[in-house]
């Protein structure tokens, strides 16, 4: 039994003409400048009380031993044990190899190494 043939639809999308390219380049560079201005960190960083880290350690609640973050989308292993680095610093340490944690010893730090991040 033969099935009737189906015509293929044209799936290619046509690009809209911007008409003069330079205006769109200027607009995109202006957007990039706005994004870069917004991405600068606030110079006033509020650091947590050091007692908070001791409490969280006693209660077995995770916190990043590098930056001191107490909230993260996930926690990962570190040279000191499981759930001691936030995702950002785990990627830098284990996957990208851009974060060297060897100088900080084999024992987990009691306070964040770089709380200004």
C-alpha positions in Angstrom: 0.0 0.0 0.0 1.4 3.3 -1.0 0.9 6.4 0.9 0.3 9.7 -0.9 3.5 11.8 -1.1 3.7 14.9 1.0 5.2 18.1 -0.1 8.0 19.3 2.0 7.5 22.7 3.5 10.1 25.4 3.0 11.8 25.6 6.4 14.3 28.3 5.5 13.7 31.6 7.2 14.3 34.8 5.3 16.3 37.5 7.0 14.7 40.8 7.2 16.6 43.6 5.5 18.0 46.1 7.9 18.7 48.6 5.2 22.1 50.1 5.7 23.8 47.9 8.3 25.7 50.7 10.0 22.7 51.8 12.0 22.2 48.3 13.4 25.9 48.1 14.2 25.7 51.3 16.2 22.6 50.1 18.0 24.2 46.8 19.0 27.4 48.5 20.2 25.3 50.8 22.3 23.5 47.8 23.8 26.9 46.2 24.7 28.0 49.4 26.4 24.8 49.4 28.5 25.3 45.8 29.5 29.0 46.3 30.4 28.0 49.3 32.6 25.3 47.2 34.4 27.7 44.3 34.9 30.2 46.2 37.1 30.1 45.1 40.7 28.9 47.4 43.4 31.9 48.9 45.3 29.9 48.6 48.6 30.0 44.8 49.3 28.3 43.8 52.5 30.2 41.0 54.2 28.5 38.5 56.5 29.4 38.2 60.1 32.1 35.5 60.6 30.0 33.7 63.2 27.5 32.8 60.5 30.0 30.5 58.9 30.7 28.7 62.1 27.0 28.2 62.7 26.5 26.9 59.2 29.4 24.5 59.5 28.0 23.1 62.8 24.5 22.7 61.2 26.1 21.0 58.1 24.6 23.7 55.9 26.8 24.4 52.8 28.6 27.6 52.2 31.4 28.4 49.6 34.8 28.2 51.3 36.2 30.5 48.5 33.7 33.4 48.2 31.5 32.8 51.3 28.3 32.5 49.4 25.5 30.9 51.5 23.0 30.6 48.6 23.8 28.9 45.3 22.0 26.9 42.6 24.1 24.0 43.7 27.1 22.9 45.7 30.1 20.8 44.5 33.1 19.0 45.8 36.4 20.7 46.7 39.8 19.6 47.8 38.5 19.8 51.3 35.4 17.6 50.8 31.9 17.5 49.3 29.6 20.5 49.1 32.2 23.1 50.0 32.3 25.1 46.7 29.6 27.0 44.9 29.1 26.0 41.3 31.0 29.1 39.9 34.1 28.3 41.9 33.9 24.5 41.3 33.9 25.2 37.5 36.9 27.5 37.9 38.8 25.0 40.1 38.0 21.6 38.6 36.9 22.1 35.0 38.8 25.3 33.9 41.8 24.8 36.2 42.0 28.6 36.7 41.5 28.6 40.4 44.4 27.1 42.4 43.4 26.0 45.9 46.5 24.1 46.8 48.1 27.0 48.8 45.2 26.9 51.2 46.1 23.5 52.7 44.2 20.3 53.1 42.0 21.4 55.9 38.7 23.3 55.1 39.0 27.0 55.8 36.8 28.4 58.7 36.3 31.7 56.9 36.0 32.5 53.2 39.2 32.9 51.3 38.1 35.7 49.1 34.9 37.2 50.5 35.2 40.3 48.3 34.1 38.4 45.2 
